[in-house]
Amino acid sequence: MTNLNNQLIPLIERLDQLLELVARLVVVDKIKEIDWYNTFAARWCVKKSNQGYFEPVIRLPKIQLTDLQEIDEQKERLYNNTQQFVSGKSANNVLLTGARGTGKSSLIKALVNEFGHSGLRLVEVDKDHLLDLPEIVDALSAYPQRFIIFCDDLSFEANESQYKMLKTVLDGSIHETPQNVLIYATSNRRHLMPEFLSENQAVNHRDGEIHPGEAIEEKTSLSDRFGLWISFYPVDQEAYLTIAKHWALSLGASDISSDEFRMEALNWALTRGSRSGRSAWQFARDWAGREK
């Protein structure tokens, strides 16, 4: 019986290797359905059978970098990092955090229109599918284009485990991430996970030095793996009006210098509870629509 077991063990190991190879081939075969030379963006989707595939995005957002006002510093930092990446130079994974509606997601989408003809491609991956990241990265590594994996509005609760896979892909695996793949993520949380008062009670103080507890170390270690942090802040009143005027003009409105435009724009922000690029865009749509 022992001899039989000794003979079966190598066979089982080879069978496991074969099954792993077949699984990888399935992912690579799925990506062949897309013509990456003519497809600038795609979403990673998962069927009920748990098979993942890339779905091409037919209608890309038309937003340009020049459309994004009052975030010049953030725009320059992300542009430079992406330009290095597209040029084949070293670049960092990026975490964009801050106030809602300030242009984090729009900035990433605008990069496709800026660098798409230079070989940049965008692949959106939902938080629920982060466990597929190793297969996604392996599949994309076989192509000459430069891929940004886009994770929008990313945050994790304390009982979720997907963040561990993201940590592994960012900078924590013996398998090196290919040079043609970066991860750009947006979040309203700086550390992507909730932080509780009870966790800060575990912090130790020794000779004036602060030693964070294990819970805090675990949560901050995820955001630390992004090489570039870009922060976004609420805009002031004049910046908000500048953004609203820009969008109104781009939508065909003409009467943007009147006191009525200014008053209605400010009232719009007041009812929305925030002055942001998003609320400025929404007001401009309303104003231009009524003017036409």
Residue, then its C-alpha position, 0 to 999 in steps of 0.5 A: m500500500t505504501n508503494l502505491n501511495n508513493q507512486l500516486i503522489p508524483l502523479i497527483e502533483r503533475l495533475d495539479q500542474l496540468l490543471e493550473l496550466v489549463a486554467r491559465l490558458v483559459v484566461v489567455d484565450k479569453i483575452k485573444e477575443i479583444d483586439w488591443y490595437n484598436t480597443f483602448a479600454a475594457r472591463w473585467c467581467v465574471k460569468k456565473s460559472n466564475q469564468g473571467y473575460f475582458e469586455p471591450v468598452i465601446r463608448l469611451p468618455k470624451i473627457q480630456l485633460t484640459d477639461l479638468q480645471e483647478i487640479d493642475e498639480q494633481k494633473e501634472r503628477l499623474y501625467n508625468n508618471t503615466q508618460q514615463f510608463v507609456s515611454g517604457k520607463s519606470a513608473n509607480n502604482v498610484l493611489l488618488t484619494g480625497a474629497r468626493g467629486t473632485g476629479k479623481s476618476s475623471l483624471i484617470k479616464a482622460l489619460v486614455n484619450e491622451f495616451g491611447h494612440s501611444g499604446l496605453r490601455l485601461v482595464e477596469v476591475d471591480k473590488d469584487h473581482l480583485l481575487d482575479l488580479p493574478e490571472i488578469v496581470d498574467a494575461l496582460s503581460a503577453y501583450p506589447q501595450r501598456f496597461i493600467i488596471f483601474c480600481d475605482d472608489l476602492s475601500f475595504e471593510a474590516n472583514e473583507s479579504q480582497y485587499k490581501m490579493l491587492k497587496t500581493v500584486l502591488d508588492g508582496s509576491i515572489h512573482e514579479t509584476p510585469q513591466n507593462v502593468l500598473i494599478y491606479a486606484t481611487s478612494n475617499r479613504r487614505h488607507l483604504m480601510p476603516e480605522f477605529l479608536s480601539e486600534n489606536q489604543a494598541v499604540n505603544h509609546r517608548d522613550g517618546e517614540i510611537h510604535p503602531g499596533e498590529a491592526i494599524e500596521e496591517k491597514t497602512s501597509l496596503s496604501d504604502r504599496f502604492g508608490l505615488w499618493i495624489s491627494f484631492y481637496p474641496v475647491d473654494q467658491e471661485a474655483y467652483l465657478t471657474i469649473a462651472k463656466h468651463w463646462a457650460l461653455s463646452l456644452g454650448a452655453s453663452d451667457i456665463s458672465s451674468d450675475e444670474f449664472r453666478m447666483e444660480a451656480l452658488n445656489w446649486a452647490l448649496t443645495r448639493g451640500s458641496r462645491s466640487g467639480r462634479s456639482a459644477w458639471q451637473f449645474a453646467r448641464d442644467w444651465a446649458g440645457r435650459e439656455k438651449 
